[in-house]
Amino acid sequence: MLINIPYWFFYEYKISKKNLSYEGKKILISVLNNFMPIATPKQYKEMLNAAQKGGYAYAAVNCTSIITINAALKAFSDNQSDGIIQFSTGAGEFASGLNVKDAAFGTIVLAEAAHRLAEKHKVLIALHTDHCQPEKAESYLNPLIEATAKRRKNGLGNLFNSHMLDASALSLVENMKISQKYLKMCEQQEIILEVEAGVVGGEEDGAAGNEDTLNEKLYTTPEDMVAVYEALKGLGRYMFAATFGNVHGHYKPGVVKLRPDILKQGQDAIIKKFGKEAEFDLVFHGGSGSSREEIRETLDYGVIKMNIDTDAQYAFTRPIVDHMMKNYDGVLKIDDEMGNKKLYDPRSYLKKGELSMANRIAIAIEDLRSQGKTLFGQVG
């Protein structure tokens, strides 16, 4: 039997693996699983179950660096909310460095950093990857799933809790065909797959949809939702990003009409045909600029995860701009002056970005009703 105990634990706490009996190892695993902040597969499922039952959702924060990971962890920890940290293909490429530009490698680096950083926080964190189009799946999702498989073979926990395959640009038939393939692959490693049907407008690291997207494609029909359920039933656990007029990025009022009632129509159709147990775990993409009322309405219809990206990016950047504008003669060497090292030291303004981003995530946590609901230490 493979033992799910991180190697660093034995080194850090000076415990000899050889001196532990089989039963001792099992007890230690049980203790660790209750107090390791990166959720185990079982804990992640319990998180999603609790959100569905309790009418709340988790903020899924797109991160690109240690600084932004820390911002998300601060927000979740300060608000005693479990949460999701997620990485896009673009974030992975960015994190791998200009000379490497390897999205899968960079994403693995970010995930490994998140595992270590989360150790200092008493909330459960799930690690997820955002939009991955079919043409990138083999070079991106496959290595990430394999990275988790290798960890499991070595007695470690999952590197990732879930991945998103965004095949929404394909026909629904083709979308479900490739989704079935990856759902089976994920299920073997106790990974949850997120799928999408319908198109989220706007742009986010190559995500499907643009300004020319036909308006009707921004709305998933009840028939589409039934087809998704029928195609994926019994293959493994998944989350579903159904679209109801959502658009990535900020948009002016009136450009797109959000219709959360579409989610209710789809859920009603599923429950009527297959029963209450068939209810979807829904994901809200493109929520920047949405009102609290709109967000909370979706919670009543089964949304358990909401992506936070554009608002977090702006919140991070805004105080940095303020720092530069107020201290331009200190961050720049003007008229042969030497500037002020304390002001152009990146730490002086990046920590302001971290705090501002954490504060914005805290607002999302409140919007999603997840504050104070951590399952840390409650589920094994």
C-alpha positions as CSV (number, residue, x, y, z in Angstrom):
1,M,0.0,0.0,0.0
2,L,1.4,3.4,-0.9
3,I,1.7,5.8,2.0
4,N,0.4,9.3,1.4
5,I,3.0,11.1,3.6
6,P,5.1,14.0,2.1
7,Y,8.8,13.3,2.3
8,W,9.5,16.8,3.6
9,F,7.4,16.0,6.6
10,F,9.8,13.4,7.9
11,Y,12.8,15.7,7.3
12,E,11.3,18.8,8.9
13,Y,10.0,17.0,12.0
14,K,12.9,14.5,12.3
15,I,10.7,11.5,12.1
16,S,12.2,8.2,10.8
17,K,10.0,6.6,8.2
18,K,11.7,3.2,9.0
19,N,10.7,3.4,12.7
20,L,7.0,3.8,12.0
21,S,4.9,0.7,12.0
22,Y,2.3,0.1,9.2
23,E,-0.5,1.1,11.6
24,G,1.5,4.1,12.8
25,K,1.8,5.3,9.2
26,K,-2.0,4.9,8.7
27,I,-2.7,7.0,11.8
28,L,-0.2,9.6,10.7
29,I,-1.9,9.8,7.3
30,S,-5.3,10.3,9.0
31,V,-3.9,13.2,11.1
32,L,-2.1,14.8,8.2
33,N,-5.2,14.6,5.9
34,N,-7.1,16.6,8.5
35,F,-4.5,19.3,8.8
36,M,-2.9,19.6,5.3
37,P,-4.4,22.7,3.7
38,I,-4.3,21.5,0.1
39,A,-7.4,19.4,0.0
40,T,-7.3,15.7,-0.6
41,P,-9.6,14.3,-3.3
42,K,-12.1,13.3,-0.6
43,Q,-11.9,16.7,1.1
44,Y,-12.4,18.5,-2.2
45,K,-15.6,16.5,-2.9
46,E,-16.8,17.3,0.6
47,M,-16.1,21.0,-0.1
48,L,-18.2,20.9,-3.2
49,N,-21.0,18.9,-1.5
50,A,-21.1,21.4,1.4
51,A,-21.3,24.4,-1.0
52,Q,-24.1,22.7,-3.0
53,K,-26.0,21.9,0.2
54,G,-25.3,25.2,1.9
55,G,-26.1,27.5,-1.0
56,Y,-22.7,29.1,-1.2
57,A,-19.7,29.0,-3.7
58,Y,-16.0,29.1,-3.7
59,A,-13.9,31.9,-5.1
60,A,-11.6,30.4,-7.7
61,V,-8.7,32.9,-8.0
62,N,-6.5,33.0,-11.0
63,C,-2.9,33.3,-9.9
64,T,0.3,33.8,-11.8
65,S,3.1,34.1,-9.1
66,I,4.0,33.5,-5.5
67,I,2.8,37.0,-4.8
68,T,-0.7,36.4,-6.2
69,I,-0.9,33.0,-4.5
70,N,-0.1,34.6,-1.2
71,A,-2.8,37.2,-1.9
72,A,-5.4,34.5,-2.4
73,L,-4.2,32.6,0.7
74,K,-4.4,35.7,2.8
75,A,-8.0,36.4,1.7
76,F,-9.1,32.8,2.3
77,S,-7.3,32.6,5.7
78,D,-8.5,36.0,7.0
79,N,-12.1,35.1,6.1
80,Q,-11.9,31.5,7.3
81,S,-13.2,30.4,3.9
82,D,-12.0,27.4,1.9
83,G,-11.2,28.3,-1.7
84,I,-9.7,27.4,-5.0
85,I,-6.4,28.7,-6.5
86,Q,-6.2,28.2,-10.3
87,F,-3.7,28.6,-13.0
88,S,-4.2,29.3,-16.7
89,T,-2.0,28.2,-19.6
90,G,-0.8,31.8,-19.8
91,A,0.1,31.9,-16.1
92,G,2.1,28.7,-16.5
93,E,4.0,30.1,-19.5
94,F,4.7,33.3,-17.6
95,A,5.8,31.5,-14.5
96,S,8.2,29.3,-16.5
97,G,10.3,32.4,-17.5
98,L,11.0,34.1,-20.8
99,N,13.6,31.6,-21.9
100,V,11.5,28.6,-21.2
101,K,7.8,29.5,-22.0
102,D,6.5,26.1,-21.1
103,A,2.9,26.3,-19.8
104,A,2.8,22.9,-18.2
105,F,6.2,23.2,-16.5
106,G,5.3,26.7,-15.1
107,T,2.0,25.5,-13.9
108,I,3.6,22.6,-12.0
109,V,6.0,25.0,-10.4
110,L,3.2,27.3,-9.3
111,A,1.2,24.3,-7.9
112,E,4.3,23.0,-6.0
113,A,4.8,26.5,-4.5
114,A,1.1,26.6,-3.5
115,H,1.4,23.3,-1.7
116,R,4.2,24.7,0.5
117,L,2.7,28.1,1.0
118,A,-0.7,26.7,2.0
119,E,0.9,24.8,4.9
120,K,0.9,27.9,7.0
121,H,-2.9,28.5,6.7
122,K,-5.8,26.8,8.4
123,V,-8.2,26.6,5.6
124,L,-8.7,24.0,2.8
125,I,-7.3,25.0,-0.6
126,A,-8.0,23.2,-3.9
127,L,-5.7,23.6,-6.9
128,H,-7.3,23.9,-10.3
129,T,-6.3,24.8,-13.9
130,D,-8.5,27.1,-15.9
131,H,-9.5,27.1,-19.6
132,C,-7.5,24.6,-21.7
133,Q,-8.6,24.3,-25.4
134,P,-8.6,20.9,-27.1
135,E,-5.6,21.9,-29.3
136,K,-3.5,22.5,-26.1
137,A,-4.8,19.5,-24.1
138,E,-2.1,17.0,-25.1
139,S,0.8,19.4,-24.3
140,Y,-0.8,20.9,-21.2
141,L,-3.4,18.7,-19.5
142,N,-1.7,15.4,-20.2
143,P,1.6,16.4,-18.4
144,L,-0.4,17.9,-15.5
145,I,-2.4,14.7,-15.0
146,E,0.8,12.7,-15.3
147,A,2.4,14.9,-12.6
148,T,-0.4,13.9,-10.2
149,A,-0.1,10.3,-11.2
150,K,3.6,10.3,-10.4
151,R,3.1,11.8,-7.0
152,R,0.4,9.2,-6.2
153,K,2.8,6.4,-7.2
154,N,5.4,7.9,-4.8
155,G,2.9,8.0,-1.9
156,L,2.2,11.7,-2.2
157,G,-1.2,13.4,-2.5
158,N,-2.6,14.9,-5.7
159,L,-0.7,17.8,-7.2
160,F,-4.0,19.1,-8.6
161,N,-7.6,18.7,-7.5
162,S,-9.3,19.6,-10.8
163,H,-8.7,20.7,-14.3
164,M,-10.8,22.5,-16.9
165,L,-11.1,21.3,-20.5
166,D,-12.8,24.1,-22.5
167,A,-14.0,22.5,-25.7
168,S,-16.9,24.9,-26.0
169,A,-15.7,26.1,-29.4
170,L,-16.5,22.7,-30.9
171,S,-19.9,21.3,-31.7
172,L,-21.6,19.8,-28.6
173,V,-21.1,16.3,-29.9
174,E,-17.3,16.8,-30.4
175,N,-17.1,18.7,-27.2
176,M,-18.6,15.8,-25.3
177,K,-16.4,13.2,-27.1
178,I,-13.2,14.8,-25.9
179,S,-14.7,15.6,-22.5
180,Q,-15.5,11.9,-22.0
181,K,-11.9,11.1,-22.8
182,Y,-10.4,13.5,-20.3
183,L,-13.0,12.8,-17.6
184,K,-12.0,9.1,-17.7
185,M,-8.3,10.1,-17.4
186,C,-9.0,12.4,-14.5
187,E,-11.2,9.9,-12.7
188,Q,-8.3,7.4,-12.6
189,Q,-6.4,10.0,-10.5
190,E,-9.3,11.2,-8.4
191,I,-9.2,14.5,-10.3
192,I,-12.5,16.4,-11.0
193,L,-12.9,17.7,-14.5
194,E,-14.6,21.0,-15.4
195,V,-16.3,21.2,-18.8
196,E,-18.0,24.0,-20.6
197,A,-20.9,24.1,-23.1
198,G,-21.9,27.4,-24.7
199,V,-19.5,30.2,-25.1
200,V,-18.3,32.7,-22.5
201,G,-17.7,36.0,-24.4
202,G,-14.7,38.3,-24.1
203,E,-11.1,37.1,-23.7
204,E,-9.1,35.3,-21.1
205,D,-5.8,33.5,-22.0
206,G,-7.3,32.2,-25.3
207,A,-10.6,31.2,-23.9
208,A,-13.4,30.7,-26.4
209,G,-15.5,33.7,-27.4
210,N,-14.8,37.1,-28.7
211,E,-16.7,40.3,-29.6
212,D,-18.1,38.6,-32.7
213,T,-19.6,35.7,-30.9
214,L,-23.3,35.3,-31.7
215,N,-25.4,36.4,-28.9
216,E,-27.4,33.2,-28.7
217,K,-24.2,31.2,-28.2
218,L,-23.7,33.0,-24.9
219,Y,-26.7,31.1,-23.4
220,T,-26.6,27.3,-22.8
221,T,-30.0,25.7,-23.4
222,P,-31.8,23.2,-21.2
223,E,-31.4,20.7,-24.1
224,D,-27.7,21.3,-24.0
225,M,-27.5,20.7,-20.3
226,V,-29.5,17.4,-20.6
227,A,-27.1,16.3,-23.4
228,V,-24.1,17.1,-21.3
229,Y,-25.5,15.0,-18.4
230,E,-26.3,12.1,-20.7
231,A,-22.8,12.1,-22.3
232,L,-20.9,12.2,-19.0
233,K,-23.1,10.3,-16.6
234,G,-21.2,7.6,-14.7
235,L,-17.7,8.5,-16.0
236,G,-16.5,10.5,-13.0
237,R,-17.2,13.6,-11.1
238,Y,-17.2,16.9,-13.0
239,M,-18.2,20.5,-12.8
240,F,-20.1,22.3,-15.5
241,A,-19.6,25.8,-16.8
242,A,-23.0,26.5,-18.4
243,T,-23.2,30.0,-20.0
244,F,-25.9,32.5,-19.3
245,G,-24.6,35.6,-21.0
246,N,-21.4,35.9,-19.0
247,V,-18.4,37.7,-20.6
248,H,-14.7,37.6,-19.6
249,G,-13.3,40.9,-18.6
250,H,-15.2,44.1,-17.8
251,Y,-18.0,45.2,-20.0
252,K,-20.3,48.2,-20.1
253,P,-23.8,47.9,-18.9
254,G,-26.3,46.7,-21.5
255,V,-23.7,45.0,-23.8
256,V,-24.7,41.5,-22.6
257,K,-27.7,40.6,-20.6
258,L,-27.0,38.1,-17.8
259,R,-29.7,35.6,-17.4
260,P,-29.1,33.4,-14.3
261,D,-32.6,32.0,-14.8
262,I,-31.2,29.9,-17.6
263,L,-29.3,27.9,-15.0
264,K,-32.5,27.2,-13.2
265,Q,-34.2,26.1,-16.4
266,G,-31.4,23.7,-17.1
267,Q,-31.3,22.3,-13.6
268,D,-35.1,21.9,-13.6
269,A,-34.9,20.0,-16.8
270,I,-32.1,17.7,-15.5
271,I,-33.9,17.0,-12.2
272,K,-37.2,16.4,-13.9
273,K,-35.7,13.8,-16.2
274,F,-33.0,12.2,-13.9
275,G,-33.9,13.1,-10.3
276,K,-32.4,15.4,-7.7
277,E,-29.1,13.5,-7.5
278,A,-28.4,14.6,-11.1
279,E,-28.2,18.3,-10.1
280,F,-25.1,19.9,-11.7
281,D,-22.2,21.5,-9.8
282,L,-22.1,24.7,-11.8
283,V,-19.3,27.2,-12.4
284,F,-19.7,30.9,-13.0
285,H,-17.2,32.3,-15.5
286,G,-16.9,36.0,-16.6
287,G,-18.5,37.4,-13.4
288,S,-16.5,40.7,-13.3
289,G,-18.8,43.6,-12.8
290,S,-21.7,41.5,-11.8
291,S,-23.8,42.8,-8.9
292,R,-24.1,40.9,-5.6
293,E,-27.7,40.2,-6.4
294,E,-26.8,38.6,-9.7
295,I,-24.1,36.5,-8.1
296,R,-26.2,35.3,-5.2
297,E,-29.1,34.4,-7.6
298,T,-26.8,31.9,-9.3
299,L,-26.0,30.3,-5.9
300,D,-29.7,29.4,-5.6
301,Y,-29.4,27.5,-8.9
302,G,-26.4,25.3,-8.1
303,V,-23.3,27.5,-8.7
304,I,-20.5,26.2,-6.4
305,K,-17.4,27.9,-8.0
306,M,-17.0,31.4,-9.4
307,N,-13.8,32.5,-11.2
308,I,-12.1,35.7,-10.0
309,D,-9.6,37.1,-12.5
310,T,-10.1,40.5,-14.0
311,D,-11.2,42.2,-10.8
312,A,-8.2,40.7,-9.0
313,Q,-5.8,41.8,-11.7
314,Y,-7.1,45.4,-11.5
315,A,-7.0,45.4,-7.7
316,F,-3.4,44.2,-7.8
317,T,-2.3,46.8,-10.3
318,R,-4.2,49.9,-9.0
319,P,-2.0,50.6,-5.9
320,I,1.2,49.9,-7.9
321,V,0.1,52.6,-10.4
322,D,-0.6,54.9,-7.5
323,H,2.8,54.2,-6.0
324,M,4.6,55.0,-9.3
325,M,2.7,58.2,-9.9
326,K,3.1,59.6,-6.4
327,N,6.8,58.6,-6.3
328,Y,7.9,59.0,-9.9
329,D,10.9,61.1,-8.8
330,G,12.0,58.3,-6.5
331,V,11.4,55.3,-8.7
332,L,13.1,57.0,-11.6
333,K,16.5,58.5,-11.9
334,I,15.6,62.0,-13.1
335,D,18.0,64.9,-13.9
336,D,21.1,62.9,-12.9
337,E,19.6,62.1,-9.5
338,M,19.8,58.6,-8.0
339,G,16.2,58.0,-7.1
340,N,15.1,56.3,-3.9
341,K,16.1,52.7,-3.6
342,K,13.4,52.0,-1.0
343,L,10.8,53.2,-3.5
344,Y,12.0,51.3,-6.6
345,D,12.6,48.1,-4.6
346,P,9.9,45.9,-6.1
347,R,8.9,44.7,-2.6
348,S,7.7,48.2,-1.7
349,Y,4.9,48.2,-4.3
350,L,4.3,44.5,-4.9
351,K,3.2,44.1,-1.3
352,K,0.7,46.9,-1.8
353,G,-0.6,44.9,-4.8
354,E,-0.8,41.7,-2.7
355,L,-2.9,43.5,0.0
356,S,-5.2,45.1,-2.5
357,M,-5.8,41.9,-4.3
358,A,-6.5,40.1,-1.0
359,N,-9.0,42.8,-0.1
360,R,-10.8,42.3,-3.4
361,I,-11.0,38.6,-3.0
362,A,-12.5,39.1,0.4
363,I,-15.4,41.0,-1.2
364,A,-15.9,38.0,-3.6
365,I,-15.9,35.6,-0.6
366,E,-18.6,37.7,1.0
367,D,-20.6,37.8,-2.2
368,L,-20.4,34.0,-2.5
369,R,-21.4,33.5,1.2
370,S,-18.4,31.2,2.0
371,Q,-16.9,33.3,4.8
372,G,-16.6,31.4,8.1
373,K,-17.5,28.1,6.5
374,T,-14.1,26.3,6.3
375,L,-14.0,22.6,6.6
376,F,-10.4,22.6,7.8
377,G,-9.9,20.0,10.5
378,Q,-13.5,18.7,10.1
379,V,-13.2,16.2,7.2
380,G,-10.5,13.6,6.7
